[in-house]
Amino acid sequence: MIRPFFKEIQNRLGFGALQFRRGNAHREAQVLWFITRKSDCARLVDLFQAHPLRAKKRRDFEIWKEGVALWASMRGNGRPHRNWMALEILSEQLRRMRQFDPFEQDEGEADPQLELMVNN
């Protein structure tokens, strides 16, 4: 079964929460990995810098890590709206990249669905 595999990854990394969704006639089964703390997102950035992603996911990661750095810099004082505006720009940039990507995924490369949710 696939659950022990993902639980082992979560245990070894030491962060995040897993949610398993059953498949049905309209969708495949999914494993969602939620990471909600700034420090854990920073650890994930370190992990992906040490072990780079490939193709489209690598480009998505480059934008996402900028968002993590901005989020980590937010302290709730000064002018936080500037940081939120920067995050909005990064979000728009990522959305446009996903809508039109002239570099299709490498033939034969697996594209696992990994959903990372960032909540403050």
C-alpha positions, -999 to 999 in steps of 0.1 A, spaced: 0 0 0 12 35 -7 3 51 27 34 37 45 56 51 18 44 87 23 43 84 61 79 73 61 89 104 40 69 126 64 86 109 94 120 113 80 116 150 71 98 157 104 73 182 92 39 186 74 7 167 77 -6 141 53 -42 137 41 -52 107 20 -82 111 -4 -98 80 -19 -103 78 -56 -137 75 -72 -151 72 -108 -142 109 -114 -107 112 -98 -77 92 -88 -67 87 -52 -46 116 -39 -21 122 -11 -19 158 1 10 171 21 2 202 40 29 225 53 17 254 73 47 269 92 72 293 78 101 274 93 89 242 76 85 259 43 121 271 46 132 236 53 114 224 22 132 251 2 165 238 15 155 202 5 146 212 -30 178 232 -34 198 202 -23 178 179 -46 165 200 -75 132 193 -92 131 188 -130 114 205 -159 82 226 -151 82 219 -114 117 234 -111 104 267 -126 74 266 -103 98 261 -74 120 291 -82 89 314 -79 76 296 -49 108 299 -30 108 337 -35 73 337 -20 86 317 10 114 342 15 90 371 14 66 354 38 95 346 62 105 383 62 70 394 73 69 405 109 36 423 111 52 457 117 64 484 94 47 482 60 35 446 56 13 455 26 44 459 5 52 422 11 16 412 3 18 431 -29 51 413 -38 34 379 -30 5 388 -52 29 396 -81 47 362 -76 13 344 -75 2 361 -107 36 352 -123 32 315 -113 -4 314 -125 6 328 -160 34 303 -162 10 274 -156 -15 287 -181 10 290 -209 41 268 -207 61 266 -240 83 239 -223 61 209 -220 69 183 -194 98 159 -204 85 128 -221 82 100 -197 88 121 -166 65 115 -137 45 144 -125 33 135 -90 6 158 -76 20 174 -44 -2 201 -29 15 225 -6 -7 249 12 8 278 29 -13 293 57 -2 319 82 
